[in-house]
């Protein structure tokens, strides 16, 4: 499975962006997609969990600092997962990565560590100016 992330850019604080992550490869099933997540990594910092979604059931989880501002969703007809980011803050500046792992039976709250994911997209840069 290959993941292609897009949608990053330079915005001002308070603006919105929508990131997309398109999955491709062999015929994809709910089992292939499992849990899809977004992580981010700022310069000099470790990669951190942002949000994830169970591809089959749609359950989601978020890191506390983005709750109420970010929304993760998926379009199963397009094999694409989205991250809608509103009210962006300078501290949201990072390279954002999408990733996939687990199974349709995986509880999303157990998938917050990068090591739990099997495949990754290339990252897209989000820069929020103050």
C-alpha positions as CSV (number, residue, x, y, z in Angstrom):
1,X,0.0,0.0,0.0
2,X,1.3,3.4,-1.0
3,X,0.2,6.6,0.7
4,X,0.4,10.1,-0.9
5,X,-0.1,13.1,1.4
6,X,-0.9,16.5,0.1
7,X,-2.5,19.8,1.1
8,X,0.1,21.5,3.2
9,X,1.1,25.1,2.9
10,X,1.8,28.4,4.5
11,X,-1.1,30.0,6.3
12,X,-1.7,32.5,9.1
13,X,-2.8,31.8,12.6
14,X,-6.5,31.2,12.6
15,X,-6.7,29.9,9.1
16,X,-7.7,26.5,7.9
17,X,-6.2,23.7,5.8
18,X,-7.3,20.3,4.7
19,X,-4.8,17.6,4.3
20,X,-5.4,14.6,2.1
21,X,-3.9,11.1,2.1
22,X,-4.6,8.9,-0.9
23,X,-3.9,5.2,-0.6
24,X,-3.1,3.2,-3.7
25,X,-1.6,-0.1,-4.7
26,X,-3.1,-3.6,-4.9
27,X,-6.8,-3.9,-4.4
28,X,-7.6,-2.4,-1.1
29,X,-10.0,-3.7,1.4
30,X,-11.2,-2.6,4.8
31,X,-8.7,-5.1,6.2
32,X,-5.8,-3.5,4.3
33,X,-6.6,0.0,5.5
34,X,-7.2,-0.9,9.2
35,X,-6.5,2.3,11.1
36,X,-5.3,5.4,9.3
37,X,-3.5,8.1,11.2
38,X,-2.0,11.5,11.0
39,X,1.3,12.3,12.7
40,X,3.4,15.4,12.7
41,X,7.0,16.3,13.3
42,X,8.3,19.7,14.1
43,X,12.0,20.5,13.7
44,X,14.1,19.1,16.5
45,X,11.1,17.2,17.9
46,X,9.9,13.6,17.9
47,X,7.1,12.6,15.6
48,X,3.8,12.9,17.5
49,X,0.3,11.5,17.1
50,X,-2.4,13.9,15.8
51,X,-5.5,11.9,15.0
52,X,-6.6,8.5,13.6
53,X,-9.6,6.8,12.3
54,X,-10.7,3.2,12.0
55,X,-11.3,2.8,8.3
56,X,-14.1,0.3,8.6
57,X,-16.1,1.6,11.6
58,X,-15.2,5.2,11.6
59,X,-14.2,5.6,15.2
60,X,-11.6,8.4,15.8
61,X,-9.2,9.6,18.4
62,X,-7.2,12.9,18.7
63,X,-4.4,14.3,20.7
64,X,-5.7,16.8,23.3
65,X,-4.2,19.9,21.7
66,X,-6.1,19.5,18.5
67,X,-9.5,18.4,19.8
68,X,-12.2,20.7,18.7
69,X,-10.0,22.2,15.9
70,X,-9.0,19.2,13.8
71,X,-11.3,16.6,12.2
72,X,-10.2,13.4,10.6
73,X,-12.5,11.7,8.1
74,X,-12.3,9.2,5.3
75,X,-13.9,8.6,1.9
76,X,-13.9,4.9,1.3
77,X,-14.9,5.4,-2.4
78,X,-11.7,7.3,-3.0
79,X,-9.4,5.4,-0.6
80,X,-8.6,8.8,0.9
81,X,-8.3,10.1,4.5
82,X,-8.6,13.8,5.3
83,X,-7.5,16.0,8.1
84,X,-9.4,19.2,8.4
85,X,-7.5,21.7,10.4
86,X,-9.2,24.8,11.7
87,X,-8.1,27.6,13.9
88,X,-4.5,26.8,13.2
89,X,-1.8,28.0,15.6
90,X,1.9,28.5,15.1
91,X,2.6,25.5,17.3
92,X,0.8,23.3,14.6
93,X,3.7,24.0,12.3
94,X,5.3,20.7,11.3
95,X,5.6,18.1,8.6
96,X,2.4,16.1,8.6
97,X,2.6,12.4,7.8
98,X,-0.2,9.9,7.1
99,X,0.2,6.3,8.1
100,X,-1.7,3.0,8.1
101,X,-1.7,-0.1,10.2
102,X,-3.7,-2.4,12.4
103,X,-6.9,-4.1,11.3
104,X,-10.6,-3.3,11.2
105,X,-10.8,-4.7,14.8
106,X,-8.1,-2.5,16.2
107,X,-9.1,0.1,18.8
108,X,-8.0,3.5,17.6
109,X,-6.9,4.5,21.1
110,X,-4.2,1.8,21.0
111,X,-2.7,3.3,17.8
112,X,-1.0,6.5,19.0
113,X,2.6,5.4,18.7
114,X,4.3,5.6,15.3
115,X,5.7,2.1,15.8
116,X,2.3,0.6,15.5
117,X,1.9,1.7,11.9
118,X,3.2,-0.3,9.0
119,X,3.3,2.1,6.1
120,X,3.8,5.8,5.7
121,X,3.3,8.6,3.3
122,X,6.0,11.1,2.4
123,X,4.8,14.0,4.5
124,X,3.5,17.5,3.7
125,X,4.7,20.7,5.3
126,X,2.3,22.9,7.2
127,X,3.6,26.3,8.3
128,X,1.5,28.6,10.4
129,X,2.7,32.2,10.8
130,X,1.7,34.3,13.8
